[in-house]
Amino acid sequence: MTQSKDQKPPEPPKRRNWAGAIASDAGANATMAFQRAGFSDPTLVLRWEEIAGAETARLARPVKLSEGPQGGVLTLRAEPGAALFLQHETRALTERINAFLGRPAIARLRFVQGPLTMRPLQKKRSVPPPPGPADPAHRFRGPERMRETLLALARARNKPRTED
């Protein structure tokens, strides 16, 4: 899980002196960032909400993983008021993490108090129903061109507004 002392961290990509596609370097840069924080496998960070549970993930996030003489120490950044609460849940949380990893990688948890950046909530986009038989535009009996105009107006009326 963590990098041993005799292994060297990967070297940064060589400069090319020309612009390239961002995706070509993104994987290497992300791997280096995770390894600097002690995570040789980014699964623990990326799937934290699934591992710790929604309530715990809302209050704390993994920051660093380091090897100690008695085992791994996972440092979690927690909301200032939540660190004490989470300290009482340490044993259960450690067991969940080790069960997810499939081995006893974490021996203890360390909490650092600090504000967490809130992830933006994804708005669910609702698709309005198409104008159905209940819509008065469908009951219009008159010239076809007028009926098409009324149906177009009904579709525009039911279309969701975008907020800028």
C-alpha positions in Angstrom: 0.0 0.0 0.0 2.8 2.4 0.8 6.1 2.9 -0.9 9.1 1.3 0.7 12.2 3.3 1.6 14.4 1.6 -1.0 12.1 2.4 -3.9 12.6 5.7 -5.7 9.5 7.7 -6.6 8.9 7.9 -10.4 10.6 10.7 -12.2 8.5 13.5 -13.5 7.8 13.4 -17.3 10.6 14.9 -19.4 10.0 18.4 -20.9 9.3 18.4 -24.6 9.3 22.1 -25.2 6.0 21.8 -27.0 2.4 21.5 -26.0 0.9 18.1 -25.9 -2.4 16.5 -25.1 -3.2 16.9 -21.4 -4.3 13.2 -21.1 -0.9 11.9 -22.1 0.6 13.3 -18.8 -2.4 13.2 -16.5 -2.0 9.6 -15.4 1.6 10.0 -14.5 1.0 13.3 -12.7 -1.9 11.8 -10.7 0.2 8.7 -9.8 3.0 11.0 -8.5 0.6 13.1 -6.5 -0.9 10.0 -4.8 2.5 8.5 -4.1 3.7 11.8 -2.5 0.9 11.4 0.0 1.8 7.7 0.6 -0.9 6.1 -1.5 0.6 3.6 -3.9 -3.0 2.5 -4.7 -5.4 5.5 -5.1 -8.4 3.2 -4.4 -8.6 4.3 -0.8 -9.0 7.9 -1.7 -11.1 7.6 -4.7 -13.6 5.2 -3.1 -13.6 6.7 0.3 -17.3 7.3 0.5 -18.0 3.7 -0.3 -15.5 2.5 2.2 -16.2 4.7 5.2 -19.9 5.3 4.6 -21.7 8.5 3.6 -21.9 10.0 7.0 -18.2 9.5 7.9 -17.1 10.6 4.4 -19.0 13.8 4.9 -17.0 14.5 8.0 -13.5 13.3 7.1 -11.3 12.5 4.1 -7.9 10.7 3.8 -4.9 12.9 3.5 -1.8 10.8 4.0 -0.8 7.2 4.5 2.5 6.4 6.2 4.2 3.2 7.3 5.0 3.0 11.0 6.8 0.4 13.0 3.5 -1.2 14.2 1.7 -0.8 10.8 0.2 1.9 8.6 -1.1 5.2 9.9 -3.8 6.8 7.9 -4.1 10.6 8.5 -7.7 11.9 8.0 -8.6 15.6 7.8 -11.8 16.0 9.8 -14.2 18.9 10.4 -13.2 20.6 13.6 -16.2 19.4 15.6 -16.2 15.9 14.1 -12.7 14.8 15.1 -13.7 13.9 18.6 -16.8 12.0 17.4 -14.7 10.1 14.8 -12.1 9.2 17.4 -14.8 7.0 19.1 -15.4 5.3 15.8 -11.8 4.5 15.1 -11.9 0.8 15.6 -14.9 0.2 13.4 -13.5 2.5 10.7 -10.1 0.8 10.8 -11.8 -2.6 10.4 -13.9 -1.4 7.4 -10.8 0.0 5.7 -8.8 -3.2 6.2 -11.7 -5.3 5.1 -12.0 -3.3 1.9 -8.2 -3.5 1.2 -8.2 -7.3 2.0 -5.3 -7.1 4.4 -4.4 -5.4 7.7 -2.8 -2.3 6.1 -4.0 0.3 8.6 -3.0 -0.1 12.3 -4.3 3.3 13.5 -6.0 6.5 12.4 -4.7 10.0 13.0 -7.1 13.0 12.8 -6.1 16.5 11.7 -8.7 19.1 12.2 -9.4 21.4 9.3 -12.2 22.5 7.0 -13.1 20.2 4.1 -13.9 21.5 0.7 -17.4 20.7 -0.1 -18.0 18.8 -3.3 -20.6 20.4 -5.5 -23.9 18.6 -5.5 -24.9 17.3 -8.9 -28.3 18.6 -9.8 -30.7 16.0 -11.2 -32.0 17.0 -14.5 -35.7 16.4 -14.9 -37.0 15.8 -18.3 -40.5 17.4 -18.6 -43.1 15.1 -20.0 -44.0 15.7 -23.6 -47.3 17.5 -24.0 -49.8 14.8 -23.5 -53.5 14.4 -24.1 -54.3 16.5 -21.1 -52.6 19.5 -22.6 -55.2 21.8 -24.2 -53.0 22.1 -27.4 -53.9 18.5 -28.2 -57.6 19.1 -28.0 -57.5 22.0 -30.4 -59.7 21.4 -33.5 -58.9 23.9 -36.1 -56.4 24.7 -38.9 -53.4 22.3 -38.8 -50.8 25.1 -38.9 -52.4 26.7 -35.8 -52.4 23.3 -34.1 -48.7 22.8 -34.8 -47.9 26.3 -33.5 -49.8 25.6 -30.3 -48.0 22.3 -29.8 -44.6 24.0 -30.3 -45.7 26.6 -27.7 -46.7 23.8 -25.3 -43.3 22.2 -25.7 -41.5 25.5 -25.1 -43.6 26.1 -22.0 -42.7 22.7 -20.5 -39.0 23.0 -21.3 -36.9 23.4 -18.1 -35.3 26.8 -17.7 -31.5 26.9 -17.3 -30.2 29.0 -14.5 -27.0 31.0 -15.4 
